[in-house]
């Protein structure tokens, strides 16, 4: 089954902007948060989000989690360490499909949804 499609959507305004101010050592750090949905027919095994300025994929964001199974949603939190909002995204599925999208504004994302082609 070819997974080559995705949909981006907005939730409530509270999810569409960087969330959660953390105070650490007197400095204010922000987190960028969005929902990741799997509306395909295969489990999502790996998910990468790397700044567009990076030459390689950063750590798998599902490493400490179970795969994102079909029909499930996961809250993704990315520390805002000054690398901006523009990210490249990659998902690897149990059926062998890999989906990449480049130049995604994760600050205004809200929800990132993988769907089957044609949906």
C-alpha positions as CSV (number, residue, x, y, z in Angstrom):
1,X,0.0,0.0,0.0
2,X,1.6,3.3,-1.1
3,X,1.7,5.9,1.6
4,X,2.5,9.0,-0.3
5,X,0.0,11.5,1.0
6,X,-0.3,13.6,4.1
7,X,-2.7,16.3,5.3
8,X,-1.9,19.3,7.5
9,X,-4.7,20.8,9.6
10,X,-5.3,23.3,12.3
11,X,-6.7,22.5,15.7
12,X,-7.6,25.1,18.2
13,X,-5.5,28.2,18.2
14,X,-3.8,27.0,21.3
15,X,-2.3,24.1,19.4
16,X,-1.3,26.2,16.4
17,X,1.3,28.2,18.2
18,X,4.4,27.3,20.2
19,X,3.3,26.0,23.5
20,X,4.5,25.8,27.1
21,X,7.0,28.2,28.5
22,X,9.6,26.6,30.6
23,X,11.8,28.4,33.0
24,X,15.2,26.8,33.3
25,X,18.1,28.6,35.0
26,X,16.4,32.0,34.5
27,X,16.1,31.6,30.7
28,X,12.8,31.1,29.0
29,X,12.6,28.1,26.7
30,X,9.7,27.3,24.4
31,X,8.5,24.0,23.0
32,X,6.9,23.5,19.6
33,X,4.1,21.1,19.9
34,X,1.9,19.4,17.3
35,X,-0.2,16.3,16.9
36,X,0.9,13.4,14.7
37,X,-1.8,11.2,13.2
38,X,-1.6,7.9,11.4
39,X,-4.6,7.4,9.1
40,X,-2.8,4.9,6.9
41,X,-3.1,1.1,6.8
42,X,0.4,0.5,8.2
43,X,2.0,1.3,11.6
44,X,4.4,4.3,11.7
45,X,7.7,2.9,12.9
46,X,10.0,5.9,12.8
47,X,9.4,9.7,12.6
48,X,12.0,12.3,12.1
49,X,11.8,16.1,12.2
50,X,15.0,17.9,11.4
51,X,15.6,21.7,10.8
52,X,15.9,22.5,7.2
53,X,19.5,23.7,7.9
54,X,20.5,20.2,9.0
55,X,22.4,17.9,6.5
56,X,21.0,14.7,8.0
57,X,18.0,13.3,9.8
58,X,18.1,13.9,13.6
59,X,17.0,11.3,16.2
60,X,13.9,9.2,15.7
61,X,11.2,10.9,17.7
62,X,9.4,7.5,18.2
63,X,12.5,5.8,19.7
64,X,11.2,5.6,23.2
65,X,7.6,5.0,22.1
66,X,5.8,2.2,20.6
67,X,5.1,2.6,16.9
68,X,2.3,4.9,16.0
69,X,-0.4,2.4,15.2
70,X,-3.1,2.8,12.5
71,X,-5.7,5.3,13.7
72,X,-3.7,6.6,16.7
73,X,-2.5,10.2,17.5
74,X,0.6,11.2,19.3
75,X,1.6,14.6,20.8
76,X,5.0,15.6,19.4
77,X,7.1,18.0,21.4
78,X,10.3,19.6,19.8
79,X,12.4,21.9,22.0
80,X,12.7,25.4,20.4
81,X,16.5,25.8,20.7
82,X,16.7,28.7,18.3
83,X,16.7,26.7,15.1
84,X,13.5,28.2,13.8
85,X,10.2,26.8,12.6
86,X,11.1,25.3,9.2
87,X,11.7,21.5,9.4
88,X,12.0,18.5,7.1
89,X,9.8,15.6,8.1
90,X,10.2,11.9,7.4
91,X,8.1,8.9,8.3
92,X,9.0,5.2,7.9
93,X,6.1,2.7,7.9
94,X,5.9,-1.0,8.7
95,X,5.1,-1.9,5.1
96,X,8.4,-0.3,3.9
97,X,7.1,3.0,2.7
98,X,9.0,6.1,3.4
99,X,7.4,9.6,3.2
100,X,9.4,12.8,3.2
101,X,8.3,16.4,3.1
102,X,10.6,19.4,3.1
103,X,10.1,22.9,4.4
104,X,7.3,22.3,6.9
105,X,6.5,25.2,9.2
106,X,6.0,23.2,12.5
107,X,5.2,26.4,14.5
108,X,1.9,26.8,12.7
109,X,1.2,23.1,12.0
110,X,-1.3,22.1,14.7
111,X,-1.7,18.5,13.2
112,X,0.4,16.5,10.8
113,X,-1.6,13.6,9.4
114,X,-0.4,10.7,7.3
115,X,-3.1,9.3,5.0
116,X,-3.2,6.8,2.1
117,X,-2.6,8.1,-1.4
118,X,-5.7,9.6,-2.9
119,X,-7.4,10.4,0.4
